[in-house]
């Protein structure tokens, strides 16, 4: 069984929980045993607990984000030691890119990152697809180290044993044994749903404003117009040589007259209750996400869970597809 160490910023704990769920099959099959600092027992020395596991891990997952990079503990201590062990061929380090950040020039930038192509988990339209890809790459890493597992385990035992230890007087582990299966389904209030809807709408608005503003850099004959109508609505239009290519309006509204979703319409001025796609907020076991009604791409495969960036990319794809024909 390979031991897996999660090095992460606590600001990314939600994503770490979701990744751990995707690694459950590997754990249930007896291939891995995962560890992170939430398993530290009350009364343990924090640094000792963390670095004792880091020193004996077979696979070290660096969960990369701007918060990870800006954390002195994660970046300067855990990552530094992880890379030392990787270069000494004592462990395998896998950078898992959670969110957009500048990471290629970091010490781990030379390593093959997950998900595929180093595309951040948060930028995938379907977050489950991204995390499933990470789980597949962890499985490959486990398979790669399976053959020499016995000698590695022997070296780990020798390194972890204190100098004064003897075979007939083993050093007991502090505290009581515990399961790592302690995760319960999160409960979300109506305010949580409303706050997530509002923050997603604001992200989509900024995403469209930035994308409309940047499209002329790639296409010199194309100009765009972004208009923030009010706090709940905005519109976007693209022109080529003055001729309108595509337009849309996006606003907060929902089914049955409720403002519990994000509606997309072709056309910059559309009446309330008329839309070509609707995204609604739904709850998973650990987090909230957006889910489309399924009107956007007829006959296409529906996404399972859309992150905020995934929702923005999905609506932008609907908007720009009319200009790409």
URVEN-V920788 format. One record per residue. RES is the residue in one letter. PHI is phi in radians with two decimals (none if undefined). OMEGA is omega in whole degrees, -180 to 180 (none if undefined). D_FIRST is the distance of its C-alpha to the first C-alpha in whole Angstrom. Layout:
{{RES | PHI | OMEGA | D_FIRST} {RES | PHI | OMEGA | D_FIRST}}
This chain:
{{X | none | -180 | 0} {X | -1.57 | 177 | 4} {X | -1.61 | -177 | 7} {X | -2.05 | -180 | 10} {X | -1.93 | 177 | 13} {X | -1.69 | 173 | 16} {X | -1.86 | -171 | 19} {X | -2.74 | 171 | 22} {X | -1.51 | 180 | 26} {X | -1.09 | 176 | 27} {X | -1.20 | 178 | 29} {X | -1.86 | -175 | 26} {X | -1.10 | 180 | 25} {X | -1.06 | 178 | 26} {X | -1.20 | 177 | 24} {X | -1.12 | 177 | 21} {X | -1.04 | -179 | 21} {X | -1.17 | 177 | 22} {X | -1.14 | 180 | 19} {X | -1.06 | 178 | 16} {X | -1.12 | 179 | 18} {X | -1.27 | 177 | 17} {X | -1.57 | -175 | 14} {X | -1.07 | -179 | 14} {X | -1.11 | 177 | 13} {X | -1.03 | 180 | 10} {X | -1.18 | -178 | 9} {X | -1.14 | 178 | 11} {X | -1.45 | 177 | 10} {X | 1.40 | -178 | 6} {X | -1.55 | -177 | 5} {X | -2.38 | 169 | 5} {X | -2.32 | -176 | 7} {X | -1.58 | 178 | 10} {X | -2.51 | 171 | 13} {X | -2.54 | -169 | 17} {X | -1.23 | 175 | 20} {X | -1.28 | 177 | 21} {X | -1.65 | 177 | 19} {X | -1.19 | -177 | 21} {X | -1.52 | 178 | 23} {X | -0.94 | -179 | 26} {X | 1.74 | 177 | 28} {X | -1.30 | 171 | 25} {X | -1.30 | -171 | 26} {X | -1.05 | -178 | 25} {X | -1.05 | -180 | 24} {X | -1.09 | -179 | 23} {X | -1.11 | -178 | 20} {X | -1.15 | -173 | 19} {X | -1.36 | 174 | 20} {X | -1.18 | 177 | 17} {X | -1.33 | 178 | 14} {X | -1.09 | -178 | 16} {X | -1.23 | -176 | 16} {X | -1.95 | -178 | 12} {X | -1.23 | 173 | 11} {X | -1.46 | -179 | 9} {X | -2.22 | 179 | 11} {X | -2.04 | 179 | 14} {X | -1.66 | 174 | 16} {X | -1.62 | -177 | 20} {X | -1.56 | -165 | 22} {X | -1.59 | 173 | 25} {X | -2.72 | 177 | 28} {X | -1.10 | 179 | 32} {X | -1.24 | 175 | 31} {X | -1.09 | -177 | 28} {X | -1.15 | -179 | 30} {X | -1.47 | 179 | 32} {X | -1.51 | 179 | 30} {X | -1.02 | -178 | 31} {X | -1.20 | -178 | 28} {X | -1.15 | -170 | 25} {X | -1.40 | -173 | 27} {X | -1.50 | -177 | 29} {X | -1.88 | -176 | 26} {X | -1.11 | -178 | 22} {X | -1.11 | -179 | 23} {X | -1.04 | -180 | 25} {X | -1.20 | 178 | 22} {X | -1.05 | -180 | 19} {X | -1.18 | 176 | 22} {X | -1.07 | 180 | 22} {X | -1.22 | 178 | 19} {X | -1.12 | -178 | 19} {X | -1.18 | 176 | 22} {X | -1.48 | -179 | 21} {X | 1.06 | 176 | 18} {X | -1.63 | -179 | 15} {X | -2.68 | 176 | 14} {X | -1.94 | 179 | 14} {X | -1.73 | 177 | 17} {X | -2.13 | 173 | 17} {X | -1.28 | 176 | 21} {X | -1.95 | -174 | 21} {X | -1.44 | -177 | 25} {X | -1.48 | -175 | 26} {X | -2.39 | -180 | 30} {X | -1.01 | 174 | 32} {X | -2.91 | 178 | 33} {X | -1.54 | -174 | 34} {X | -2.16 | -172 | 30} {X | -1.12 | -179 | 31} {X | -1.60 | 177 | 33} {X | -1.30 | 180 | 30} {X | -0.97 | 180 | 28} {X | -1.54 | -178 | 25} {X | -1.11 | 180 | 28} {X | -1.43 | -176 | 27} {X | -1.55 | 174 | 23} {X | -1.19 | -176 | 23} {X | -1.73 | 174 | 23} {X | -2.10 | -5 | 21} {X | -1.13 | -174 | 23} {X | -1.01 | -179 | 25} {X | 1.14 | 180 | 28} {X | 1.15 | 179 | 27} {X | -1.29 | -175 | 29} {X | -1.01 | 180 | 28} {X | -0.94 | -175 | 26} {X | -1.16 | -177 | 30} {X | -1.64 | 178 | 32} {X | -1.35 | 176 | 31} {X | -0.98 | 177 | 33} {X | -1.97 | -177 | 30} {X | -1.10 | 179 | 27} {X | -1.06 | 179 | 25} {X | -1.09 | 179 | 25} {X | -1.12 | -177 | 24} {X | -1.22 | 175 | 21} {X | -1.12 | 177 | 20} {X | -1.15 | 176 | 21} {X | -1.07 | -180 | 18} {X | -1.05 | 178 | 16} {X | -1.09 | -179 | 16} {X | -1.24 | 175 | 16} {X | -1.15 | 178 | 13} {X | -1.05 | 179 | 12} {X | -1.09 | 179 | 14} {X | -1.14 | 178 | 12} {X | -1.10 | 180 | 9} {X | -1.14 | -178 | 10} {X | -1.19 | -178 | 12} {X | -1.71 | -175 | 10} {X | -1.15 | -175 | 8} {X | -1.07 | -179 | 11} {X | -1.55 | -174 | 12} {X | -1.09 | -176 | 8} {X | -1.08 | 178 | 10} {X | -1.10 | 179 | 13} {X | -1.12 | 180 | 11} {X | -1.09 | 179 | 10} {X | -1.12 | 179 | 13} {X | -1.16 | 179 | 15} {X | -1.09 | -179 | 13} {X | -1.08 | 180 | 14} {X | -1.15 | -179 | 18} {X | -1.22 | -174 | 18} {X | -1.39 | -179 | 17} {X | -1.29 | 177 | 19} {X | -1.17 | -176 | 23} {X | -0.96 | -175 | 26} {X | -1.55 | -176 | 27} {X | -1.25 | 176 | 25} {X | -2.25 | -176 | 25} {X | -1.17 | -178 | 23} {X | -1.68 | 178 | 25} {X | -2.42 | -179 | 25} {X | -1.13 | -180 | 22} {X | -1.43 | -178 | 22} {X | -1.25 | 176 | 22} {X | -1.37 | 180 | 20} {X | -1.21 | 175 | 22} {X | 1.35 | -178 | 23} {X | -1.73 | 176 | 22} {X | -1.18 | -179 | 18} {X | -2.63 | 176 | 18} {X | -1.51 | 172 | 16} {X | -1.55 | -179 | 15} {X | -1.55 | -176 | 17} {X | -2.04 | -175 | 21} {X | -1.36 | 177 | 22} {X | -1.99 | 179 | 25} {X | -1.12 | 180 | 28} {X | -1.34 | 175 | 30} {X | -1.84 | -177 | 34} {X | -2.11 | -179 | 36} {X | -1.53 | 176 | 40} {X | -1.07 | 178 | 43} {X | -1.13 | 177 | 43} {X | -1.04 | 179 | 39} {X | -1.10 | -179 | 40} {X | -1.12 | -180 | 43} {X | -1.14 | -180 | 42} {X | -1.19 | 178 | 39} {X | -1.07 | -179 | 42} {X | -1.09 | -179 | 44} {X | -1.16 | 177 | 42} {X | -1.17 | 178 | 41} {X | -1.05 | 180 | 44} {X | -1.12 | 178 | 45} {X | -1.14 | 180 | 42} {X | -1.07 | 180 | 43} {X | -1.08 | 179 | 47} {X | -1.15 | 179 | 46} {X | -1.07 | 179 | 44} {X | -1.16 | -180 | 47} {X | -1.06 | 179 | 49} {X | -1.18 | -178 | 47} {X | -1.24 | 178 | 46} {X | -1.12 | 180 | 50} {X | -1.19 | -175 | 51} {X | -1.62 | -171 | 49} {X | -1.15 | 179 | 50} {X | -1.19 | 178 | 53} {X | -1.15 | 178 | 51} {X | -1.51 | -176 | 50} {X | -2.25 | -173 | 53} {X | -1.04 | -178 | 56} {X | -1.57 | -179 | 58} {X | -1.94 | 173 | 56} {X | -2.18 | -179 | 57} {X | -2.36 | 177 | 55} {X | -2.35 | 176 | 56} {X | -1.99 | -179 | 54} {X | -2.23 | 175 | 56} {X | -1.51 | -174 | 55} {X | -1.25 | 174 | 57} {X | -2.76 | -175 | 56} {X | -1.21 | -176 | 53} {X | -2.08 | -175 | 52} {X | -2.56 | 168 | 53} {X | -2.60 | 180 | 53} {X | -2.34 | 179 | 54} {X | -2.45 | 179 | 53} {X | -2.42 | 173 | 55} {X | -2.07 | 178 | 55} {X | -2.19 | 169 | 58} {X | -2.07 | -177 | 59} {X | 0.90 | 177 | 62} {X | 1.48 | 180 | 63} {X | -1.67 | -177 | 62} {X | -1.17 | 178 | 60} {X | -1.69 | -177 | 57} {X | -2.80 | 177 | 55} {X | -2.62 | 178 | 55} {X | -2.71 | 169 | 53} {X | -2.28 | -180 | 53} {X | -2.28 | -175 | 50} {X | -2.67 | 175 | 50} {X | -1.56 | 172 | 49} {X | -2.83 | -177 | 50} {X | -2.82 | 180 | 49} {X | -1.35 | 177 | 50} {X | 1.00 | 177 | 53} {X | 1.33 | -179 | 54} {X | -1.58 | 177 | 51} {X | -1.67 | -175 | 50} {X | -2.04 | 180 | 46} {X | -2.69 | 176 | 45} {X | -2.08 | -176 | 46} {X | -1.74 | 177 | 48} {X | -2.07 | 177 | 49} {X | -2.35 | 169 | 52} {X | -1.31 | -175 | 54} {X | 2.03 | -174 | 57} {X | -1.46 | 178 | 57} {X | -2.34 | -176 | 59} {X | -2.24 | -178 | 58} {X | -1.26 | 180 | 59} {X | -1.06 | 178 | 57} {X | 1.61 | 178 | 55} {X | -2.01 | -179 | 55} {X | -2.74 | 177 | 52} {X | -1.76 | 175 | 50} {X | -2.78 | 179 | 47} {X | -2.42 | 174 | 45} {X | -1.80 | 179 | 42} {X | -2.13 | 179 | 41} {X | -1.54 | 175 | 39} {X | -2.29 | -177 | 36} {X | -1.94 | 170 | 33} {X | -1.67 | -179 | 30} {X | -1.20 | -174 | 28} {X | -2.11 | -174 | 27} {X | -2.73 | 174 | 30} {X | -1.58 | 179 | 33} {X | -2.68 | 177 | 34} {X | -1.77 | 178 | 37} {X | -2.38 | -177 | 37} {X | -1.48 | 178 | 40} {X | -1.26 | 176 | 42} {X | 1.83 | -178 | 42} {X | -1.59 | -170 | 46} {X | -1.18 | -177 | 45} {X | -2.24 | -175 | 44} {X | -1.09 | 179 | 45} {X | 1.46 | 180 | 43} {X | -1.43 | -180 | 40} {X | -1.34 | 180 | 37} {X | -1.32 | 175 | 36} {X | -1.30 | -180 | 34} {X | -1.58 | -179 | 32} {X | -2.38 | -180 | 31} {X | -1.79 | 170 | 33} {X | -1.25 | 178 | 33} {X | -1.08 | 178 | 36} {X | -1.21 | 177 | 36} {X | -1.12 | 177 | 35} {X | -1.13 | 179 | 38} {X | -1.11 | 179 | 40} {X | -1.11 | -179 | 39} {X | -1.10 | -180 | 40} {X | -1.21 | 177 | 43} {X | -1.11 | 178 | 44} {X | -1.07 | 176 | 43} {X | -1.09 | -177 | 46} {X | -1.14 | -173 | 48} {X | -1.42 | -179 | 48} {X | -1.06 | 179 | 48} {X | -1.16 | 179 | 51} {X | -1.47 | -177 | 52} {X | -1.64 | -178 | 50} {X | -1.28 | none | 52}}
